[in-house]
Amino acid sequence: MIMEVNASWKDRLFACANGGLLILFSLAMVFPIYYTLVLSFTDSTEYYTRDLILWPHQWSLDAYKYLLGNGLFVNSLMVSVFLATVGTALSLLVTGGLAYAISCRRLRFRKTMMFMILLTFLFTPGLVPVYLIVRNLGLIDSVWSLILPSLTSGWYVLLMKGFFDGIPDSLDEAARIDGCTEISVFWRIIIPLSLPAIVAFGLFFAVGYWNTYFNGIMFINQQSKWPLQVLLQNMLVDPTTMGGGEQNVSLQMNRQLPTETLKMAAVVIATVPIMLVYPFLQKHFATGAMVGSVKE
């Protein structure tokens, strides 16, 4: 009886300690996000008069008004929106088309294509060959240099092929008996049945394009064509990137806007849009995230 009581006491102590640690870890991860959001809405006067602001007494949208009224920032935002929409659509088209092609057992040279895709897992071209190809194609300082090199991935192709392999062949055969062509089968049969996989991969591609950074600093020289993440990094390093001074940026009504609130507002604008996409895709994402990993 004493041992059972001791064991129960130890279990309760462990549960309390485990819960406390999890709460502390959660607060440690949530607090930077919360502080960034709060600081972006803080009034400039309050920012200069308080050392630590956990809840502003006076909220302000000056930082967001300045950023959304700045031509350089709006251009970068539009570039990232273009990458996340057009780039995602093209990546899904290329990845889905290639995955469907190699999933068709009647395709000639199917094994050769599979072998070539698998080679990309073992050998990568490297940074210099990729840059030379982009330069020789005349894509330097073009937004297409941020899309074409990242258009698809061998890993994503094989994962989507695994999903296509799970679709019964009888549906394909029935569609062909009804007179459907290869493209009709793909658009009318395969795509509707593969919606969870398409949504999951679409989210992966969209996040990747929205967070484009390395290709941006490698292929884009003009500031007006920077993606949002490149501009944000330059803002965090050099406050004069947005055209302001070292200490502050002038606004109307003779007010001074701290560069810290500008930085935090830029981080929020760069983070929130892609976060808002997930709730609308959640019902499909849970199914599509396991695409190709389970076989019946």
Helices and strands as residue ranges (DSSP letters): H 2-40, H 44-49, H 62-68, H 71-82, I 83-87, H 88-103, H 110-122, H 127-136, G 143-146, G 148-150, H 154-165, H 169-177, H 182-185, I 186-190, H 191-193, H 195-210, H 214-219, G 223-225, H 228-237, G 239-242, E 248-250, E 256-258, H 259-288
